[in-house]
Each structure stands twice: as C-alpha cells, then as structure tokens.
Amino acid sequence: LDDCYHKTFEKFIGSNQEYGRNFLLLMVGCREPLTEATVKDLLQIPYGRLHQFVLLKESAATVFPLVGVGEHAARFKPYHKSIVDWLTNKNRNIRDSTNRRDSTCFDLEEASWFITDKLMKKVGIKDVQTVQALDRLKIKLTLEMNTKEDPTLIYAVRHLPSHLNSCQLGLVTYFLMTNLTWLQLSLEVMGLAGLIESYSKLLQSDKWLPEPCRRELMK
C-alpha cells in the first residue's frame, strides 16, 4: 500500500505541477470536504487555465473523487481515510533518487497556514485592525452569501476560527469571535447550536488565546 500511494501521488504531483501540491495541501488541511467551487476559488485558478483544473480533477479521481453533482454541491472526498493519514505521516522518511525529502509528505502546519491565508484574504482580514473594521464588509459578505451562496465564504464562517487556532493567531481569533458582524454571519450559516459548539471547541484548546481573552469569552 505504501509503495502504491507513493507512486500514485508522485505521478499526480508531476502531472499537475502548477496546482497539484496546493490541491493536496487543501485536501489534508480542510476541516470538511471542500466543494469543487471552493477548491477552484482557493487555488485561484484564472479563467484562462480552467482546462488545467479539469485535468487535475481527472487525475485526482482515484484518490480524491468528486462526490455529488454541481460545482457548488460536489465535494472532493478521500477514497479512504488512510490516504490523508499517509500523506501526513512524517515517519515514512522516503527520499527520492537525489536524496531530497519526499515530495508526497505533507506537513499539517503548512497546510493550516496555506488554507488560513487564503480564507483571510477571501473574507478581507489580515490582522486585528482589519477584524475590528469588519463591519465595513457586512453588506458585501451578506449579499454574496445570500445571493450567490458562495461555498468558500460559508466554509470560512464555519471554520476560519479553527484554522486561526491551528496557526496560533490567538488575538485575531479573539477579535473575530467577538465581532458582531461575524457573530451574525455565523448565526446565519451555523445556527445557534453550531455557533455555541464552535465556541466550545475553541475554548477547550490551550493554545489559541491569551488568558485575559479566554476569561472574557467565558463570562
């Protein structure tokens, strides 16, 4: 199985040199299976290169097939859980003929930073100051989510705090989770139960918040 996976992903990365590795970063770092539209959005594939995305989907079909119909509904899902485990297994220590680190081994921290950076740009934030100014984006975000049902924005609302947590961006997470605009969007997307669950998961972490911020949220 190890040899089979190694040959499969070496071939995949080699035949999709521009987007293949970033595609796999999305696959191993995402919190839920991503829609076709979200993957295309986060990979930032221009219209003139959509044929490369078609080829990528075809070559990924044996390991991350699309399940569902329509780019806003179909999601890339691993054919088997062992695929993601194998891609992120640092103990493989497989090296190529030039003795370089195996290109098919992916670091979860790198994957988290990659997705977090893309989502922050999508939402329009980059630091604490831009989170505090998020109200300026309220109309834009709400209209896009309600009229276009943008799956990338919906994913961001559900999971950006978790990705920020993985990158230990505690203060950004705190100001995001206490921003009224973000709370309203979260309620629209997840409902009250989902929002409470999201808060609970983050508060259980011992890394993401400075202690004064943690106490403030727990009041």
N, C-alpha and C positions, 0 to 999 in steps of 0.2 A: 504493500500500500504506500509506504514511504517513497519508494522509487517511482511509483505510478504518479503520485501527486507532484513530485519534483519535476518529472518530465512534462507533465501537463501544464504546470504554471510557468516553467521556463519557456515553453513554446508560446503560451498566452502572452507573456510579457514581451517576448521577442517579436511577436506578430502585431503587437499593439504598443509600439514603443512610445508614442506620444501620450496616450491616455491609460495604458494598461496598468501601470503601477499605482497611479492615483485612484483608478477604479477599485483596485484591491484594498487600498487604504480606506476607502469608503465602506467597503464590504466588512472589513474586520473591526472598524471603529464605530459603526452605526448602532443606535440603541434599538432600532426596529428595522425590518426590511424596508429598503428605500424604493420609492416608485421610480419608474423609468424617467418621468419628467424631472424628479428631484436629482437623480444621478446626472442627467444631462445638464441641469442647472448648475450643480456644484462643480462639475468638471469644466464648466464654462466653454462648452463646445460651440464655436461660431456656426452660423447657418451654412456657410460655405464648406464646412467639414463634417456635416451630418452623416455623410457616407461612411466616415471613419467610425462613428458611433454605431451604425448599422453593423459594420464588420465586428466591432467589439462585442456587441450583443450576441452575434452568431458564434463567435469563438468562446464566449463565456457560458454558453448554453449548457455545457456538460457539467459545470461546477456551480454556477450561479444562474440557473434558469429563471426566466421571467414567468411569474405565476399570476394569471389574471388577464384581463382584456382592457386595452386602452392605456395610454402612457400615464394617465393620472390614477389609474387603478392597479395596473400590473406592477408587481414588485419583484425585485431580484432577491431570491432566497437561496441559501446554500443547499446543494443537493443532499448534503449530510452534515451534521454538526461537526464531525471530525475534520471537515475542511478548514473551518476557521481556527480550530484548535491547532491544526498542523501549521497553518500559515503564521501563527503567533508563537510557535514553540521555539524558544531560543536555544534549547538544548540539542538541536539537531546538528549544529556545527558542520553542516555540509559546505564545502568550498569548491569553487569551480576549478578549471584547469590552470588558471592563473593564480590560484590560491587566494582569491578575493572572497569576502563574505558572501554567502549565498544570497542572491537577489530575490529569492522567493520567501525569505524570512522577514516578517513584518513586526515592527515594534508598536505596541498598543499606545504608548505615549505619543509617538509620531502620528499615529492615526487620529488620536484625540485632538492634537493641535491642528492637524490638517482640516478636520471637519469643523472644529471650533472657529478657526479663522474664516472659513467660507460662510458659516452661519452668521457670524458677527457682521461680515460685510453685507450679507443679504438683508439683515434686519436694520443695518445702518448704525451700528455702535462699534467703538474701538477702545473705549476706556470709560472710567467712572463718569467723566464730564458728559460724554455723549449719552450715557444711560440716563443721567439726570435730565437731559434735554429730550428724552424720548417722546414726550407729549407732542412735539412738533411733527412727529411721524404718525401720530394716531390716525388721522384721516386717511393717509396713504396706505398704511398697513390694513386698516379695517376694510377699506374699499377693495383692496387687492384680494383679501381673504374671502370677502363675501361675494364678490362678483366673479372672480377667476378661480376661486377655491385653490389657490396656489399651494401645492403639496409641500413645497420647500419651506414656506412660511409656517405652515401648520406643524411640520416637523420641528422647526426652530422653536416655536412656542412650547411644544411638548418637552423638548429635550435640550435646548441650549443651556439652561442652568446646570444640568448634569454634565454636559461637556465642559462647561467652565470649571466645574468642580474637579473634573479629571485633570485639568490643566492648572489647578490650584490658584485660579484667579478669584480669590475669595471676596475682595471688595467689589469687583464688578458684579459678581453673583448677588451679593447682598443688595446693592442698589437696584439691580434688575428685579429681584424678587420683592422689593418694597416699592416699586414704581407703579402708580395707579393705572397707567396705560397698559403696562404688561399684565397686571392682575386682571384687567377687564378682558384683554385678549385671551388670557389663559382660561378664564371662565367660559368664554365663547367656545373655545376649542375643546377643553377637557371637562367642563362642568365642575361643580363644587367639590365632588368626591375626588376627581382627578387632581385638582389643584391641591387639596389637602394631602393627598398621597405624595405628590411631588415635593411639597414642603417637608413632609415627614422623612422621606428618603434622604434629603439633603441634610437635615438636622442630625441624622444618625451618623453622618460622616464626621471624622475627627480632623479633617484636613482643610475643608473649604472655607471656613470662616474664622476671623479673629474672634476671640471670646466675647468682647463687648457687643459685637454684631449678633453673635449667637444668642446672648441673653436678651437682646432687644427683640429678636424674632420669636422667642419663646414666651414673651409676655402675653 
